[in-house]
Amino acid sequence: MNAFGKNAFFLYQFIMYFQPFNDAFVSEKDQIFIMKFGKLVSLTRLLLIYFTLCLVAVGCIETKNVTYFNNLPDSVSVALQALEIPHPVVKVNDQLVIQVGGENEKTVAYINQYYGSPGGLNATVDIDGNINLPRIGKIHIAGLSQDAARDTITQAYKEYLLNPIVSIKFSDFRFAVLGEIKAPGYFTMPKETVNLLEAIAMAGDMTTYARRDQVKLLRTEGGTRHIYTINFLDSSMLNSPFFYLHKDDIIYVEPLQTKQNTENFTRIFPVISSVLSVITIVFLLIKK
């Protein structure tokens, strides 16, 4: 209730409390007005209380709808299936760290004069899917798995080295998290494997209004885009083939309908309060 309504209501209570003393100097017409005004204020108060309770009701969210894996048994330990970690595929614009060595010191010295440091060569896959390597020149590796790209580079260096040893790593792991999340954005991690829980944690966790049973995973595989739905309320997601992310995956968290209802009610509540206040003011003006 606004300040005007509260003051008017308290005034009404005060007058009614001292009614025996006021009868002598308050006209019958004024007494009728005071009674009607008091009823109007009481009605206004009840309506505001009702709408406030409605606001609370539409904003209520059950605990089970915000609890991850809420169907897990009440036990100290739960065995999970062993999941295969995905083998990343080299794509355009990937940042790679490539190290090439051999079985003897001469081989290592020969390679280091081109690579500049034992830490390896930082290579970017160009728009055509190629990288540029010392002595080898351009070599196409886009579309190959990490192991296949390593074998391709190893084979290319056999022309110059005796039993070359090649190591290839992704220098970053990119993914995006959008929607009903506390810190949405694009993330880069210096590791080759990231799971769904790590991704959500990096984005600050889901908000209270997140629909945890309808989380969308957008993934491009073989040039085709796919959308998968993951239920974070069900413990089966821990054994899901989508538990581990692929590079450039996008996670979208849908909002609950409750959020829209709450926002709509929050927008109209001040209007309702104002209308009730105006009605009260108009009633006073009519009396005058």
HELIX and SHEET records of a PDB file:
HELIX    1   1 ALA A    3  TYR A   17  1                                  15    
HELIX    2   2 GLN A   19  ASN A   22  1                                   4    
HELIX    3   3 GLU A   28  GLY A   59  1                                  32    
HELIX    4   4 THR A   63  ASN A   65  5                                   3    
HELIX    5   5 GLU A  105  TYR A  115  1                                  11    
HELIX    6   6 GLN A  146  TYR A  157  1                                  12    
HELIX    7   7 LEU A  196  MET A  202  1                                   7    
HELIX    8   8 SER A  235  ASN A  239  5                                   5    
HELIX    9   9 GLN A  257  LYS A  287  1                                  31    
SHEET    1   A 3 LEU A 121  THR A 124  0                                        
SHEET    2   A 3 GLN A  95  GLY A 101 -1                                        
SHEET    3   A 3 ILE A 165  PHE A 170 -1                                        
SHEET    1   B 2 ASN A 130  LEU A 133  0                                        
SHEET    2   B 2 GLY A 137  HIS A 140 -1                                        
SHEET    1   C 5 GLY A 185  MET A 189  0                                        
SHEET    2   C 5 PHE A 173  GLY A 179 -1                                        
SHEET    3   C 5 ASP A 249  PRO A 255  1                                        
SHEET    4   C 5 ALA A 210  GLU A 221 -1                                        
SHEET    5   C 5 THR A 224  ILE A 230 -1                                        
END                                                                             
